[in-house]
Amino acid sequence: MTNIITELLDRREIQKYLSGVADVEKSWVLNGIPTDAEGWAGTVDDGIAIDEIESERCMIKYELWDSPPPVLDTWERTWSGSVRLTSGRINSIEQYSGDVSYGEEFNLGRENSTWQVRIHRKALGHEEFTPNIISFTLLKLQFWLDH
């Protein structure tokens, strides 16, 4: 049975300029990461680029699993890949006009490992309050190791 080991909801709201998530010791790696064919997400060692410039505000939740978690079919977009992390500690990075902000640190508990990662995205909306009006996006990043 698949179980969640630990999780963190970063309560800091990200304002429009999310660059992605990176190893806390290598935050510079997010510059110029190639993304997938849809231009939404991509990885290099120590970084995951996430293009969320359509959303005015985002929140991120991190989850560490003991094996591949179930896919969340109710979320509108999903991306899967792998990322090698040096320290095993990550945070979100928001960049705008030379200013850089960092989210809460999430510790995966293992250094120098290659993690499987799945990103789920859901833009909030309700009835006539459509996602483009509310402009608030939830991101869930799930990590696990192949055994």
Sequence and secondary structure as in RCSB ss.txt:
>XXXX:A:sequence
MTNIITELLDRREIQKYLSGVADVEKSWVLNGIPTDAEGWAGTVDDGIAIDEIESERCMIKYELWDSPPPVLDTW
ERTWSGSVRLTSGRINSIEQYSGDVSYGEEFNLGRENSTWQVRIHRKALGHEEFTPNIISFTLLKLQFWLDH
>XXXX:A:secstr
   EEEEEEEEEEEES EEEEEETT GGGGTT    TTSSEEEETTEEEE  TT SEEEEEEEEESS     TTS
SEEEEEEEEESSSEEEEEEEETTEEEE   EE S SSEEEEEEEEEEE  BTTB HHHH EEEEEEEEE   
